[in-house]
Amino acid sequence: MLKCAPSPTPMVVTPKLIVDASPLFPDLHLYRSVVRALQYVCLTRPDISFAVNKFSQYMNDPLESHWKAVKHGQLLGFVFFLGFNPITWSTKKQLVVSRSTSEVEHRSLANSVSELVWLEQMLQEIGVDLTGLPVVWCENTSTVSMAANPTHHKRIKHVEIELHFVRERVLASQLVVNFVPSSE
């Protein structure tokens, strides 16, 4: 999905999802696990229910065109895991128009860290002690380096508040921001 274009809807409009002549999708397990995860997300995101219902109709024999439609519908902001279990996620679009991809990444990182701070406070209130530093994985190398390096901020003055919010927590050893390639 490296060269994807933005879309106003989570469901493909054309071509219609049908059993057509496109080849079978080779990884049946991947298709099923992604669609099942999306079914779970529908509990908190009813706006994607129609699309997920359509994807579910092809669980037995998904085609390449069905997989492309599933990838089209995914808007992932962040996912938080406690151990190996996802405990919260966000799939909403950003509320502001960004000037660059770096700005998008910085805002997304700041939103993720804000959610992380809230989760830490909630877990402490219910008596769950966290061991080790939380790790935030980000696919943008410049965002990762700017989270820890205070000399980069002159290039992106328009996201300065978000950048300082994240950097304060990194410098206070309250979290770690690491790079993860998009392919993972």
C-alpha positions, 0 to 999 in steps of 0.5 A, a space after each residue: 500500500 505504499 502508493 495508495 491514494 486517499 479515498 472518501 469512503 471505506 468501501 470500493 465503489 467500482 468494481 462491484 465485489 462479485 465472484 469474477 475472473 480475478 485469481 484466487 487470493 493465495 493466503 486464505 488465512 490472512 484474508 480470514 484473519 483480517 476480515 475477522 478482526 474488522 468484524 470485531 472492530 465493527 462493535 465500535 465502528 458501525 460505519 464500516 459494518 456494510 463494507 465488512 459484511 461484504 468482505 465476509 461474504 467471500 471468506 471461503 474463496 476470496 479473490 485478489 479483487 476482494 483482498 484489494 477491497 479489504 486493503 482499501 477499507 483499512 484506516 488504521 491510526 493506532 493499536 495498543 497491545 497489553 502483552 499480545 492482546 489488542 486493548 484499544 485502537 483508533 481508525 479515525 481520520 485526522 481532523 486537520 489538513 496536513 501540509 506534509 506526510 511528516 506532519 501527518 506522522 507527527 500528529 498521529 504520533 502525538 495522538 498515539 502518545 496522548 492515548 498512551 498517557 490515558 491508558 497508563 493512568 487508567 491501568 494505574 487506577 485499577 491497580 495494574 503495574 506496568 513493567 518496562 517502558 511502553 514502546 511506540 512503533 512508527 513507520 516514519 524515520 524522521 518522526 522517530 528521530 525528531 521524537 528524541 532529537 531536539 535539534 530537528 524542530 526548526 524544520 517543522 514549526 507547524 507541529 511544534 506543540 505535538 512534537 514537544 508533547 512526545 519529546 518530553 515523554 521520550 526525554 523523561 524516559 516515560 516511553 520509547 519511539 522505535 522505527 518499524 518498516 511499513 512492510 511489517 
